[in-house]
Amino acid sequence: MNQAISDFMSVKETAEYFNVSVAWMYREAAKAGIARYKFGKGRNAKIRFKTSEVNAWVRQQRLE
């Protein structure tokens, strides 16, 4: 797999990683502070999440 592509997770992959629904990812990810990236335009645009940023966000959620 191309390195640049493997740096990103699809909405479905990210939802599975967080154990939430795809709908939650579309509705709540930005509110939760999870950065989204849009590739393409219009109806064919794809939303992706940068793997390193997803992992950083997870570490920030740690409770003491």
FENGI-V991945 format. One record per backbone hydrogen bond with DSSP energy under -0.5 kcal/mol. CO is the residue of the C=O (numbers start at 1). NH is the residue of the N-H. If there is no record, write none. Layout:
CO;NH
CO;NH
This chain:
2;6
3;7
5;8
7;51
9;49
10;14
11;15
12;16
13;17
14;18
15;19
15;20
21;25
22;26
23;27
24;28
24;29
25;29
28;32
29;33
29;34
30;33
33;35
37;39
37;48
38;40
39;46
41;44
42;45
46;39
47;11
48;37
49;9
50;54
51;55
52;56
53;57
54;58
55;59
56;60
57;61
58;61
59;62
